[in-house]
Amino acid sequence: MTFSAYQIGFMFSGPIFGLFSDRYGRKKALLLSIVSELISTIFCVLSINVYQFVLGRFLMGFSGLARYQSAILLRELT
């Protein structure tokens, strides 16, 4: 269940962070994704039941793909 939540987060992240990075810039999107990945990781560590852990994994997947996309685009554009 946690692996599925991570992959579903990946699925929803691309279009949303793509629009965000087009509108506000790649560096801001990269910083936001790094901070959100850190927060979601801490949320997973501090979760007290499986539902909170699955939500944290979803958020980790959501911010993980955004970090990857932003970093690749920054590297290719420079």
Summary of the structure (lengths in Angstrom):
residues: 78
radius of gyration: 12.8
end to end distance: 38.6
largest distance: 43.6
contacts: 245
relative contact order: 0.23
helix: 91%
strand: 0%
